[in-house]
Amino acid sequence: MADIQKTQSFTAVTDNTMKVSDVLEHVYDALNEKGYNPVNQIVGYIMSGDPTYITNYRGARSLISKVERDEILEELMRIYIRYLDAKR
């Protein structure tokens, strides 16, 4: 029997198999294949948090829902800054 006087520790199992950039690429491709403007749809999702901006096609909505919106913004800024650095 466990000692109820001690605090138990719980380690959550996380599925971090895909990087945010990979998720964005997958979502971008799915939106593009379905005929949506990926930039508009992803911006709509980031601004509102409404997952219906992202298609269900190829599991894109489920996939992007596993990533925090602030992580998506961080990754987009990282990519953009790399682009600017490479351009100089």
HTML snippet that shows the backbone in 3Dmol.js (N, CA, C, O; Angstrom):
<script src="https://3Dmol.org/build/3Dmol-min.js"></script>
<div id="view" style="width:600px;height:400px;position:relative"></div>
<script>
const pdb = `
ATOM      1  N   MET A   1       0.841  -1.187   0.000  1.00  0.00           N
ATOM      2  CA  MET A   1       0.000   0.000   0.000  1.00  0.00           C
ATOM      3  C   MET A   1       0.880   1.241   0.000  1.00  0.00           C
ATOM      4  O   MET A   1       1.908   1.275   0.675  1.00  0.00           O
ATOM      5  N   ALA A   2       0.482   2.255  -0.750  1.00  0.00           N
ATOM      6  CA  ALA A   2       1.251   3.494  -0.871  1.00  0.00           C
ATOM      7  C   ALA A   2       1.178   4.294   0.426  1.00  0.00           C
ATOM      8  O   ALA A   2       0.187   4.238   1.154  1.00  0.00           O
ATOM      9  N   ASP A   3       2.233   5.027   0.692  1.00  0.00           N
ATOM     10  CA  ASP A   3       2.290   5.901   1.852  1.00  0.00           C
ATOM     11  C   ASP A   3       1.513   7.174   1.529  1.00  0.00           C
ATOM     12  O   ASP A   3       1.942   7.955   0.679  1.00  0.00           O
ATOM     13  N   ILE A   4       0.390   7.395   2.185  1.00  0.00           N
ATOM     14  CA  ILE A   4      -0.452   8.551   1.871  1.00  0.00           C
ATOM     15  C   ILE A   4       0.098   9.853   2.430  1.00  0.00           C
ATOM     16  O   ILE A   4      -0.492  10.912   2.214  1.00  0.00           O
ATOM     17  N   GLN A   5       1.193   9.798   3.130  1.00  0.00           N
ATOM     18  CA  GLN A   5       1.818  11.008   3.653  1.00  0.00           C
ATOM     19  C   GLN A   5       2.768  11.653   2.636  1.00  0.00           C
ATOM     20  O   GLN A   5       3.172  12.804   2.798  1.00  0.00           O
ATOM     21  N   LYS A   6       3.111  10.915   1.613  1.00  0.00           N
ATOM     22  CA  LYS A   6       4.040  11.427   0.604  1.00  0.00           C
ATOM     23  C   LYS A   6       3.282  11.870  -0.640  1.00  0.00           C
ATOM     24  O   LYS A   6       2.247  11.301  -0.985  1.00  0.00           O
ATOM     25  N   THR A   7       3.802  12.879  -1.300  1.00  0.00           N
ATOM     26  CA  THR A   7       3.211  13.363  -2.548  1.00  0.00           C
ATOM     27  C   THR A   7       3.611  12.435  -3.680  1.00  0.00           C
ATOM     28  O   THR A   7       4.786  12.118  -3.867  1.00  0.00           O
ATOM     29  N   GLN A   8       2.605  12.007  -4.431  1.00  0.00           N
ATOM     30  CA  GLN A   8       2.859  11.151  -5.581  1.00  0.00           C
ATOM     31  C   GLN A   8       3.265  12.008  -6.773  1.00  0.00           C
ATOM     32  O   GLN A   8       2.865  13.167  -6.883  1.00  0.00           O
ATOM     33  N   SER A   9       4.046  11.441  -7.642  1.00  0.00           N
ATOM     34  CA  SER A   9       4.484  12.140  -8.837  1.00  0.00           C
ATOM     35  C   SER A   9       3.891  11.447 -10.053  1.00  0.00           C
ATOM     36  O   SER A   9       3.836  10.219 -10.121  1.00  0.00           O
ATOM     37  N   PHE A  10       3.453  12.245 -11.002  1.00  0.00           N
ATOM     38  CA  PHE A  10       2.876  11.710 -12.232  1.00  0.00           C
ATOM     39  C   PHE A  10       3.627  12.283 -13.415  1.00  0.00           C
ATOM     40  O   PHE A  10       3.801  13.498 -13.511  1.00  0.00           O
ATOM     41  N   THR A  11       4.070  11.432 -14.308  1.00  0.00           N
ATOM     42  CA  THR A  11       4.728  11.859 -15.525  1.00  0.00           C
ATOM     43  C   THR A  11       3.795  11.561 -16.685  1.00  0.00           C
ATOM     44  O   THR A  11       3.490  10.403 -16.973  1.00  0.00           O
ATOM     45  N   ALA A  12       3.349  12.610 -17.343  1.00  0.00           N
ATOM     46  CA  ALA A  12       2.435  12.442 -18.471  1.00  0.00           C
ATOM     47  C   ALA A  12       3.197  11.927 -19.682  1.00  0.00           C
ATOM     48  O   ALA A  12       4.348  12.293 -19.918  1.00  0.00           O
ATOM     49  N   VAL A  13       2.542  11.088 -20.423  1.00  0.00           N
ATOM     50  CA  VAL A  13       3.107  10.595 -21.670  1.00  0.00           C
ATOM     51  C   VAL A  13       2.690  11.579 -22.759  1.00  0.00           C
ATOM     52  O   VAL A  13       1.499  11.802 -22.979  1.00  0.00           O
ATOM     53  N   THR A  14       3.667  12.159 -23.434  1.00  0.00           N
ATOM     54  CA  THR A  14       3.355  13.116 -24.484  1.00  0.00           C
ATOM     55  C   THR A  14       3.802  12.570 -25.830  1.00  0.00           C
ATOM     56  O   THR A  14       4.779  11.828 -25.939  1.00  0.00           O
ATOM     57  N   ASP A  15       3.060  12.961 -26.838  1.00  0.00           N
ATOM     58  CA  ASP A  15       3.381  12.538 -28.198  1.00  0.00           C
ATOM     59  C   ASP A  15       3.996  13.723 -28.931  1.00  0.00           C
ATOM     60  O   ASP A  15       3.289  14.509 -29.561  1.00  0.00           O
ATOM     61  N   ASN A  16       5.315  13.844 -28.843  1.00  0.00           N
ATOM     62  CA  ASN A  16       6.018  14.939 -29.494  1.00  0.00           C
ATOM     63  C   ASN A  16       6.784  14.437 -30.707  1.00  0.00           C
ATOM     64  O   ASN A  16       7.926  14.829 -30.946  1.00  0.00           O
ATOM     65  N   THR A  17       6.136  13.563 -31.466  1.00  0.00           N
ATOM     66  CA  THR A  17       6.835  12.959 -32.596  1.00  0.00           C
ATOM     67  C   THR A  17       6.961  13.906 -33.777  1.00  0.00           C
ATOM     68  O   THR A  17       7.865  13.748 -34.597  1.00  0.00           O
ATOM     69  N   MET A  18       6.070  14.891 -33.881  1.00  0.00           N
ATOM     70  CA  MET A  18       6.123  15.834 -35.000  1.00  0.00           C
ATOM     71  C   MET A  18       6.515  17.209 -34.496  1.00  0.00           C
ATOM     72  O   MET A  18       6.021  17.680 -33.471  1.00  0.00           O
ATOM     73  N   LYS A  19       7.412  17.843 -35.236  1.00  0.00           N
ATOM     74  CA  LYS A  19       7.783  19.213 -34.919  1.00  0.00           C
ATOM     75  C   LYS A  19       6.673  20.137 -35.412  1.00  0.00           C
ATOM     76  O   LYS A  19       5.896  19.775 -36.295  1.00  0.00           O
ATOM     77  N   VAL A  20       6.607  21.324 -34.835  1.00  0.00           N
ATOM     78  CA  VAL A  20       5.595  22.299 -35.229  1.00  0.00           C
ATOM     79  C   VAL A  20       5.712  22.606 -36.721  1.00  0.00           C
ATOM     80  O   VAL A  20       4.701  22.752 -37.408  1.00  0.00           O
ATOM     81  N   SER A  21       6.932  22.703 -37.213  1.00  0.00           N
ATOM     82  CA  SER A  21       7.112  22.990 -38.645  1.00  0.00           C
ATOM     83  C   SER A  21       6.536  21.868 -39.506  1.00  0.00           C
ATOM     84  O   SER A  21       5.994  22.131 -40.579  1.00  0.00           O
ATOM     85  N   ASP A  22       6.646  20.629 -39.051  1.00  0.00           N
ATOM     86  CA  ASP A  22       6.070  19.502 -39.792  1.00  0.00           C
ATOM     87  C   ASP A  22       4.540  19.555 -39.771  1.00  0.00           C
ATOM     88  O   ASP A  22       3.886  19.269 -40.773  1.00  0.00           O
ATOM     89  N   VAL A  23       3.986  19.923 -38.624  1.00  0.00           N
ATOM     90  CA  VAL A  23       2.533  20.063 -38.520  1.00  0.00           C
ATOM     91  C   VAL A  23       2.053  21.150 -39.479  1.00  0.00           C
ATOM     92  O   VAL A  23       1.087  20.951 -40.216  1.00  0.00           O
ATOM     93  N   LEU A  24       2.727  22.296 -39.466  1.00  0.00           N
ATOM     94  CA  LEU A  24       2.342  23.389 -40.357  1.00  0.00           C
ATOM     95  C   LEU A  24       2.426  22.978 -41.824  1.00  0.00           C
ATOM     96  O   LEU A  24       1.551  23.322 -42.618  1.00  0.00           O
ATOM     97  N   GLU A  25       3.455  22.257 -42.177  1.00  0.00           N
ATOM     98  CA  GLU A  25       3.599  21.794 -43.564  1.00  0.00           C
ATOM     99  C   GLU A  25       2.461  20.861 -43.950  1.00  0.00           C
ATOM    100  O   GLU A  25       1.897  20.976 -45.038  1.00  0.00           O
ATOM    101  N   HIS A  26       2.128  19.942 -43.062  1.00  0.00           N
ATOM    102  CA  HIS A  26       1.043  18.993 -43.317  1.00  0.00           C
ATOM    103  C   HIS A  26      -0.292  19.729 -43.475  1.00  0.00           C
ATOM    104  O   HIS A  26      -1.053  19.456 -44.403  1.00  0.00           O
ATOM    105  N   VAL A  27      -0.563  20.658 -42.566  1.00  0.00           N
ATOM    106  CA  VAL A  27      -1.809  21.422 -42.602  1.00  0.00           C
ATOM    107  C   VAL A  27      -1.864  22.287 -43.862  1.00  0.00           C
ATOM    108  O   VAL A  27      -2.896  22.362 -44.529  1.00  0.00           O
ATOM    109  N   TYR A  28      -0.754  22.931 -44.176  1.00  0.00           N
ATOM    110  CA  TYR A  28      -0.664  23.756 -45.386  1.00  0.00           C
ATOM    111  C   TYR A  28      -1.009  22.916 -46.621  1.00  0.00           C
ATOM    112  O   TYR A  28      -1.820  23.327 -47.451  1.00  0.00           O
ATOM    113  N   ASP A  29      -0.394  21.752 -46.734  1.00  0.00           N
ATOM    114  CA  ASP A  29      -0.632  20.885 -47.895  1.00  0.00           C
ATOM    115  C   ASP A  29      -2.091  20.438 -47.974  1.00  0.00           C
ATOM    116  O   ASP A  29      -2.683  20.425 -49.053  1.00  0.00           O
ATOM    117  N   ALA A  30      -2.665  20.073 -46.831  1.00  0.00           N
ATOM    118  CA  ALA A  30      -4.062  19.616 -46.814  1.00  0.00           C
ATOM    119  C   ALA A  30      -5.000  20.743 -47.234  1.00  0.00           C
ATOM    120  O   ALA A  30      -5.916  20.522 -48.026  1.00  0.00           O
ATOM    121  N   LEU A  31      -4.782  21.939 -46.714  1.00  0.00           N
ATOM    122  CA  LEU A  31      -5.627  23.077 -47.087  1.00  0.00           C
ATOM    123  C   LEU A  31      -5.479  23.395 -48.577  1.00  0.00           C
ATOM    124  O   LEU A  31      -6.465  23.654 -49.267  1.00  0.00           O
ATOM    125  N   ASN A  32      -4.264  23.371 -49.050  1.00  0.00           N
ATOM    126  CA  ASN A  32      -3.991  23.654 -50.460  1.00  0.00           C
ATOM    127  C   ASN A  32      -4.664  22.623 -51.365  1.00  0.00           C
ATOM    128  O   ASN A  32      -5.275  22.981 -52.373  1.00  0.00           O
ATOM    129  N   GLU A  33      -4.553  21.364 -51.009  1.00  0.00           N
ATOM    130  CA  GLU A  33      -5.153  20.293 -51.809  1.00  0.00           C
ATOM    131  C   GLU A  33      -6.679  20.413 -51.872  1.00  0.00           C
ATOM    132  O   GLU A  33      -7.292  20.037 -52.871  1.00  0.00           O
ATOM    133  N   LYS A  34      -7.282  20.932 -50.817  1.00  0.00           N
ATOM    134  CA  LYS A  34      -8.737  21.090 -50.786  1.00  0.00           C
ATOM    135  C   LYS A  34      -9.189  22.395 -51.433  1.00  0.00           C
ATOM    136  O   LYS A  34     -10.388  22.662 -51.514  1.00  0.00           O
ATOM    137  N   GLY A  35      -8.235  23.216 -51.897  1.00  0.00           N
ATOM    138  CA  GLY A  35      -8.586  24.435 -52.613  1.00  0.00           C
ATOM    139  C   GLY A  35      -8.741  25.670 -51.744  1.00  0.00           C
ATOM    140  O   GLY A  35      -9.216  26.703 -52.214  1.00  0.00           O
ATOM    141  N   TYR A  36      -8.348  25.577 -50.488  1.00  0.00           N
ATOM    142  CA  TYR A  36      -8.415  26.733 -49.597  1.00  0.00           C
ATOM    143  C   TYR A  36      -7.131  27.552 -49.711  1.00  0.00           C
ATOM    144  O   TYR A  36      -6.105  27.044 -50.164  1.00  0.00           O
ATOM    145  N   ASN A  37      -7.187  28.807 -49.303  1.00  0.00           N
ATOM    146  CA  ASN A  37      -5.991  29.631 -49.195  1.00  0.00           C
ATOM    147  C   ASN A  37      -5.370  29.311 -47.831  1.00  0.00           C
ATOM    148  O   ASN A  37      -5.890  29.750 -46.805  1.00  0.00           O
ATOM    149  N   PRO A  38      -4.264  28.551 -47.802  1.00  0.00           N
ATOM    150  CA  PRO A  38      -3.695  28.111 -46.531  1.00  0.00           C
ATOM    151  C   PRO A  38      -3.319  29.250 -45.593  1.00  0.00           C
ATOM    152  O   PRO A  38      -3.510  29.142 -44.382  1.00  0.00           O
ATOM    153  N   VAL A  39      -2.790  30.335 -46.136  1.00  0.00           N
ATOM    154  CA  VAL A  39      -2.386  31.453 -45.281  1.00  0.00           C
ATOM    155  C   VAL A  39      -3.605  32.032 -44.563  1.00  0.00           C
ATOM    156  O   VAL A  39      -3.581  32.217 -43.346  1.00  0.00           O
ATOM    157  N   ASN A  40      -4.664  32.315 -45.312  1.00  0.00           N
ATOM    158  CA  ASN A  40      -5.876  32.875 -44.711  1.00  0.00           C
ATOM    159  C   ASN A  40      -6.467  31.942 -43.660  1.00  0.00           C
ATOM    160  O   ASN A  40      -6.876  32.386 -42.587  1.00  0.00           O
ATOM    161  N   GLN A  41      -6.509  30.663 -43.969  1.00  0.00           N
ATOM    162  CA  GLN A  41      -7.119  29.700 -43.053  1.00  0.00           C
ATOM    163  C   GLN A  41      -6.300  29.547 -41.768  1.00  0.00           C
ATOM    164  O   GLN A  41      -6.862  29.496 -40.674  1.00  0.00           O
ATOM    165  N   ILE A  42      -4.989  29.475 -41.900  1.00  0.00           N
ATOM    166  CA  ILE A  42      -4.132  29.322 -40.715  1.00  0.00           C
ATOM    167  C   ILE A  42      -4.180  30.586 -39.867  1.00  0.00           C
ATOM    168  O   ILE A  42      -4.218  30.501 -38.640  1.00  0.00           O
ATOM    169  N   VAL A  43      -4.180  31.759 -40.500  1.00  0.00           N
ATOM    170  CA  VAL A  43      -4.299  33.017 -39.750  1.00  0.00           C
ATOM    171  C   VAL A  43      -5.640  33.056 -39.022  1.00  0.00           C
ATOM    172  O   VAL A  43      -5.698  33.435 -37.852  1.00  0.00           O
ATOM    173  N   GLY A  44      -6.707  32.672 -39.696  1.00  0.00           N
ATOM    174  CA  GLY A  44      -8.025  32.624 -39.058  1.00  0.00           C
ATOM    175  C   GLY A  44      -8.022  31.738 -37.836  1.00  0.00           C
ATOM    176  O   GLY A  44      -8.591  32.087 -36.802  1.00  0.00           O
ATOM    177  N   TYR A  45      -7.378  30.584 -37.956  1.00  0.00           N
ATOM    178  CA  TYR A  45      -7.286  29.662 -36.814  1.00  0.00           C
ATOM    179  C   TYR A  45      -6.471  30.269 -35.668  1.00  0.00           C
ATOM    180  O   TYR A  45      -6.886  30.201 -34.511  1.00  0.00           O
ATOM    181  N   ILE A  46      -5.331  30.853 -35.978  1.00  0.00           N
ATOM    182  CA  ILE A  46      -4.478  31.432 -34.945  1.00  0.00           C
ATOM    183  C   ILE A  46      -5.195  32.580 -34.232  1.00  0.00           C
ATOM    184  O   ILE A  46      -5.141  32.682 -33.007  1.00  0.00           O
ATOM    185  N   MET A  47      -5.855  33.430 -34.989  1.00  0.00           N
ATOM    186  CA  MET A  47      -6.526  34.599 -34.404  1.00  0.00           C
ATOM    187  C   MET A  47      -7.733  34.219 -33.548  1.00  0.00           C
ATOM    188  O   MET A  47      -7.958  34.808 -32.490  1.00  0.00           O
ATOM    189  N   SER A  48      -8.497  33.246 -33.999  1.00  0.00           N
ATOM    190  CA  SER A  48      -9.762  32.927 -33.324  1.00  0.00           C
ATOM    191  C   SER A  48      -9.690  31.705 -32.407  1.00  0.00           C
ATOM    192  O   SER A  48     -10.430  31.609 -31.428  1.00  0.00           O
ATOM    193  N   GLY A  49      -8.798  30.779 -32.731  1.00  0.00           N
ATOM    194  CA  GLY A  49      -8.765  29.515 -31.987  1.00  0.00           C
ATOM    195  C   GLY A  49      -9.825  28.536 -32.461  1.00  0.00           C
ATOM    196  O   GLY A  49      -9.958  27.447 -31.903  1.00  0.00           O
ATOM    197  N   ASP A  50     -10.579  28.913 -33.483  1.00  0.00           N
ATOM    198  CA  ASP A  50     -11.650  28.074 -34.013  1.00  0.00           C
ATOM    199  C   ASP A  50     -11.065  27.037 -34.967  1.00  0.00           C
ATOM    200  O   ASP A  50     -10.579  27.390 -36.042  1.00  0.00           O
ATOM    201  N   PRO A  51     -11.107  25.761 -34.582  1.00  0.00           N
ATOM    202  CA  PRO A  51     -10.488  24.723 -35.417  1.00  0.00           C
ATOM    203  C   PRO A  51     -11.193  24.495 -36.752  1.00  0.00           C
ATOM    204  O   PRO A  51     -10.640  23.832 -37.629  1.00  0.00           O
ATOM    205  N   THR A  52     -12.401  25.031 -36.923  1.00  0.00           N
ATOM    206  CA  THR A  52     -13.095  24.809 -38.190  1.00  0.00           C
ATOM    207  C   THR A  52     -12.473  25.589 -39.342  1.00  0.00           C
ATOM    208  O   THR A  52     -12.869  25.400 -40.492  1.00  0.00           O
ATOM    209  N   TYR A  53     -11.509  26.462 -39.058  1.00  0.00           N
ATOM    210  CA  TYR A  53     -10.750  27.105 -40.132  1.00  0.00           C
ATOM    211  C   TYR A  53      -9.839  26.093 -40.835  1.00  0.00           C
ATOM    212  O   TYR A  53      -9.386  26.327 -41.955  1.00  0.00           O
ATOM    213  N   ILE A  54      -9.579  24.979 -40.172  1.00  0.00           N
ATOM    214  CA  ILE A  54      -8.678  23.955 -40.705  1.00  0.00           C
ATOM    215  C   ILE A  54      -9.507  22.760 -41.158  1.00  0.00           C
ATOM    216  O   ILE A  54     -10.376  22.282 -40.427  1.00  0.00           O
ATOM    217  N   THR A  55      -9.235  22.288 -42.356  1.00  0.00           N
ATOM    218  CA  THR A  55      -9.953  21.145 -42.902  1.00  0.00           C
ATOM    219  C   THR A  55      -9.671  19.868 -42.103  1.00  0.00           C
ATOM    220  O   THR A  55      -8.616  19.714 -41.488  1.00  0.00           O
ATOM    221  N   ASN A  56     -10.654  18.960 -42.136  1.00  0.00           N
ATOM    222  CA  ASN A  56     -10.460  17.635 -41.548  1.00  0.00           C
ATOM    223  C   ASN A  56      -9.638  16.731 -42.469  1.00  0.00           C
ATOM    224  O   ASN A  56      -9.125  15.696 -42.045  1.00  0.00           O
ATOM    225  N   TYR A  57      -9.526  17.131 -43.712  1.00  0.00           N
ATOM    226  CA  TYR A  57      -8.843  16.332 -44.730  1.00  0.00           C
ATOM    227  C   TYR A  57      -7.431  15.950 -44.255  1.00  0.00           C
ATOM    228  O   TYR A  57      -6.676  16.787 -43.760  1.00  0.00           O
ATOM    229  N   ARG A  58      -7.104  14.670 -44.421  1.00  0.00           N
ATOM    230  CA  ARG A  58      -5.790  14.127 -44.032  1.00  0.00           C
ATOM    231  C   ARG A  58      -5.460  14.354 -42.554  1.00  0.00           C
ATOM    232  O   ARG A  58      -4.288  14.372 -42.180  1.00  0.00           O
ATOM    233  N   GLY A  59      -6.486  14.528 -41.711  1.00  0.00           N
ATOM    234  CA  GLY A  59      -6.278  14.672 -40.270  1.00  0.00           C
ATOM    235  C   GLY A  59      -5.668  15.996 -39.854  1.00  0.00           C
ATOM    236  O   GLY A  59      -5.129  16.116 -38.754  1.00  0.00           O
ATOM    237  N   ALA A  60      -5.749  17.004 -40.738  1.00  0.00           N
ATOM    238  CA  ALA A  60      -5.089  18.282 -40.475  1.00  0.00           C
ATOM    239  C   ALA A  60      -5.645  18.985 -39.242  1.00  0.00           C
ATOM    240  O   ALA A  60      -4.879  19.531 -38.448  1.00  0.00           O
ATOM    241  N   ARG A  61      -6.965  18.981 -39.071  1.00  0.00           N
ATOM    242  CA  ARG A  61      -7.569  19.673 -37.928  1.00  0.00           C
ATOM    243  C   ARG A  61      -7.138  19.032 -36.612  1.00  0.00           C
ATOM    244  O   ARG A  61      -6.790  19.730 -35.659  1.00  0.00           O
ATOM    245  N   SER A  62      -7.161  17.740 -36.567  1.00  0.00           N
ATOM    246  CA  SER A  62      -6.745  17.033 -35.351  1.00  0.00           C
ATOM    247  C   SER A  62      -5.276  17.297 -35.036  1.00  0.00           C
ATOM    248  O   SER A  62      -4.895  17.490 -33.881  1.00  0.00           O
ATOM    249  N   LEU A  63      -4.475  17.301 -36.071  1.00  0.00           N
ATOM    250  CA  LEU A  63      -3.034  17.502 -35.905  1.00  0.00           C
ATOM    251  C   LEU A  63      -2.719  18.904 -35.381  1.00  0.00           C
ATOM    252  O   LEU A  63      -1.936  19.049 -34.442  1.00  0.00           O
ATOM    253  N   ILE A  64      -3.315  19.929 -35.973  1.00  0.00           N
ATOM    254  CA  ILE A  64      -3.007  21.296 -35.548  1.00  0.00           C
ATOM    255  C   ILE A  64      -3.561  21.573 -34.146  1.00  0.00           C
ATOM    256  O   ILE A  64      -3.038  22.422 -33.424  1.00  0.00           O
ATOM    257  N   SER A  65      -4.617  20.857 -33.769  1.00  0.00           N
ATOM    258  CA  SER A  65      -5.201  21.039 -32.436  1.00  0.00           C
ATOM    259  C   SER A  65      -4.286  20.541 -31.327  1.00  0.00           C
ATOM    260  O   SER A  65      -4.466  20.904 -30.164  1.00  0.00           O
ATOM    261  N   LYS A  66      -3.316  19.718 -31.674  1.00  0.00           N
ATOM    262  CA  LYS A  66      -2.377  19.190 -30.684  1.00  0.00           C
ATOM    263  C   LYS A  66      -1.251  20.172 -30.379  1.00  0.00           C
ATOM    264  O   LYS A  66      -0.459  19.952 -29.462  1.00  0.00           O
ATOM    265  N   VAL A  67      -1.184  21.262 -31.154  1.00  0.00           N
ATOM    266  CA  VAL A  67      -0.116  22.257 -30.992  1.00  0.00           C
ATOM    267  C   VAL A  67      -0.734  23.542 -30.452  1.00  0.00           C
ATOM    268  O   VAL A  67      -1.774  23.985 -30.940  1.00  0.00           O
ATOM    269  N   GLU A  68      -0.105  24.134 -29.458  1.00  0.00           N
ATOM    270  CA  GLU A  68      -0.584  25.403 -28.917  1.00  0.00           C
ATOM    271  C   GLU A  68      -0.409  26.503 -29.967  1.00  0.00           C
ATOM    272  O   GLU A  68       0.569  26.505 -30.716  1.00  0.00           O
ATOM    273  N   ARG A  69      -1.357  27.431 -30.015  1.00  0.00           N
ATOM    274  CA  ARG A  69      -1.293  28.496 -31.016  1.00  0.00           C
ATOM    275  C   ARG A  69      -0.054  29.374 -30.833  1.00  0.00           C
ATOM    276  O   ARG A  69       0.508  29.851 -31.818  1.00  0.00           O
ATOM    277  N   ASP A  70       0.374  29.592 -29.601  1.00  0.00           N
ATOM    278  CA  ASP A  70       1.583  30.396 -29.398  1.00  0.00           C
ATOM    279  C   ASP A  70       2.816  29.684 -29.934  1.00  0.00           C
ATOM    280  O   ASP A  70       3.759  30.336 -30.381  1.00  0.00           O
ATOM    281  N   GLU A  71       2.823  28.351 -29.897  1.00  0.00           N
ATOM    282  CA  GLU A  71       3.941  27.598 -30.479  1.00  0.00           C
ATOM    283  C   GLU A  71       3.957  27.753 -32.003  1.00  0.00           C
ATOM    284  O   GLU A  71       5.022  27.812 -32.617  1.00  0.00           O
ATOM    285  N   ILE A  72       2.772  27.819 -32.603  1.00  0.00           N
ATOM    286  CA  ILE A  72       2.683  28.019 -34.047  1.00  0.00           C
ATOM    287  C   ILE A  72       3.241  29.392 -34.404  1.00  0.00           C
ATOM    288  O   ILE A  72       4.018  29.522 -35.350  1.00  0.00           O
ATOM    289  N   LEU A  73       2.845  30.416 -33.649  1.00  0.00           N
ATOM    290  CA  LEU A  73       3.358  31.768 -33.902  1.00  0.00           C
ATOM    291  C   LEU A  73       4.870  31.829 -33.733  1.00  0.00           C
ATOM    292  O   LEU A  73       5.560  32.457 -34.538  1.00  0.00           O
ATOM    293  N   GLU A  74       5.387  31.187 -32.701  1.00  0.00           N
ATOM    294  CA  GLU A  74       6.841  31.158 -32.492  1.00  0.00           C
ATOM    295  C   GLU A  74       7.548  30.543 -33.686  1.00  0.00           C
ATOM    296  O   GLU A  74       8.553  31.072 -34.160  1.00  0.00           O
ATOM    297  N   GLU A  75       7.026  29.433 -34.170  1.00  0.00           N
ATOM    298  CA  GLU A  75       7.651  28.748 -35.309  1.00  0.00           C
ATOM    299  C   GLU A  75       7.581  29.602 -36.567  1.00  0.00           C
ATOM    300  O   GLU A  75       8.550  29.680 -37.322  1.00  0.00           O
ATOM    301  N   LEU A  76       6.445  30.238 -36.795  1.00  0.00           N
ATOM    302  CA  LEU A  76       6.315  31.100 -37.965  1.00  0.00           C
ATOM    303  C   LEU A  76       7.294  32.263 -37.900  1.00  0.00           C
ATOM    304  O   LEU A  76       7.880  32.632 -38.918  1.00  0.00           O
ATOM    305  N   MET A  77       7.480  32.843 -36.722  1.00  0.00           N
ATOM    306  CA  MET A  77       8.445  33.934 -36.565  1.00  0.00           C
ATOM    307  C   MET A  77       9.872  33.431 -36.778  1.00  0.00           C
ATOM    308  O   MET A  77      10.682  34.114 -37.404  1.00  0.00           O
ATOM    309  N   ARG A  78      10.181  32.248 -36.265  1.00  0.00           N
ATOM    310  CA  ARG A  78      11.501  31.657 -36.456  1.00  0.00           C
ATOM    311  C   ARG A  78      11.795  31.489 -37.950  1.00  0.00           C
ATOM    312  O   ARG A  78      12.877  31.838 -38.423  1.00  0.00           O
ATOM    313  N   ILE A  79      10.830  30.956 -38.674  1.00  0.00           N
ATOM    314  CA  ILE A  79      10.983  30.730 -40.115  1.00  0.00           C
ATOM    315  C   ILE A  79      11.163  32.064 -40.838  1.00  0.00           C
ATOM    316  O   ILE A  79      12.017  32.186 -41.716  1.00  0.00           O
ATOM    317  N   TYR A  80      10.371  33.047 -40.476  1.00  0.00           N
ATOM    318  CA  TYR A  80      10.446  34.346 -41.127  1.00  0.00           C
ATOM    319  C   TYR A  80      11.786  35.032 -40.850  1.00  0.00           C
ATOM    320  O   TYR A  80      12.383  35.615 -41.756  1.00  0.00           O
ATOM    321  N   ILE A  81      12.251  34.964 -39.626  1.00  0.00           N
ATOM    322  CA  ILE A  81      13.533  35.579 -39.274  1.00  0.00           C
ATOM    323  C   ILE A  81      14.682  34.884 -40.003  1.00  0.00           C
ATOM    324  O   ILE A  81      15.618  35.546 -40.450  1.00  0.00           O
ATOM    325  N   ARG A  82      14.619  33.558 -40.127  1.00  0.00           N
ATOM    326  CA  ARG A  82      15.629  32.831 -40.907  1.00  0.00           C
ATOM    327  C   ARG A  82      15.609  33.280 -42.357  1.00  0.00           C
ATOM    328  O   ARG A  82      16.659  33.438 -42.979  1.00  0.00           O
ATOM    329  N   TYR A  83      14.425  33.484 -42.888  1.00  0.00           N
ATOM    330  CA  TYR A  83      14.264  33.964 -44.256  1.00  0.00           C
ATOM    331  C   TYR A  83      14.912  35.339 -44.413  1.00  0.00           C
ATOM    332  O   TYR A  83      15.639  35.579 -45.377  1.00  0.00           O
ATOM    333  N   LEU A  84      14.649  36.237 -43.470  1.00  0.00           N
ATOM    334  CA  LEU A  84      15.239  37.582 -43.534  1.00  0.00           C
ATOM    335  C   LEU A  84      16.755  37.536 -43.440  1.00  0.00           C
ATOM    336  O   LEU A  84      17.445  38.251 -44.165  1.00  0.00           O
ATOM    337  N   ASP A  85      17.276  36.697 -42.550  1.00  0.00           N
ATOM    338  CA  ASP A  85      18.724  36.570 -42.390  1.00  0.00           C
ATOM    339  C   ASP A  85      19.373  36.042 -43.675  1.00  0.00           C
ATOM    340  O   ASP A  85      20.442  36.503 -44.078  1.00  0.00           O
ATOM    341  N   ALA A  86      18.718  35.080 -44.304  1.00  0.00           N
ATOM    342  CA  ALA A  86      19.258  34.482 -45.528  1.00  0.00           C
ATOM    343  C   ALA A  86      19.219  35.475 -46.690  1.00  0.00           C
ATOM    344  O   ALA A  86      20.052  35.421 -47.595  1.00  0.00           O
ATOM    345  N   LYS A  87      18.259  36.362 -46.654  1.00  0.00           N
ATOM    346  CA  LYS A  87      18.079  37.359 -47.712  1.00  0.00           C
ATOM    347  C   LYS A  87      19.153  38.442 -47.664  1.00  0.00           C
ATOM    348  O   LYS A  87      19.434  39.075 -48.681  1.00  0.00           O
ATOM    349  N   ARG A  88      19.749  38.661 -46.511  1.00  0.00           N
ATOM    350  CA  ARG A  88      20.729  39.732 -46.335  1.00  0.00           C
ATOM    351  C   ARG A  88      22.098  39.335 -46.763  1.00  0.00           C
ATOM    352  O   ARG A  88      23.029  40.135 -46.673  1.00  0.00           O
TER     353      ARG A  88
END
`;
const viewer = $3Dmol.createViewer("view");
viewer.addModel(pdb, "pdb");
viewer.setStyle({}, {cartoon: {color: "spectrum"}});
viewer.zoomTo();
viewer.render();
</script>
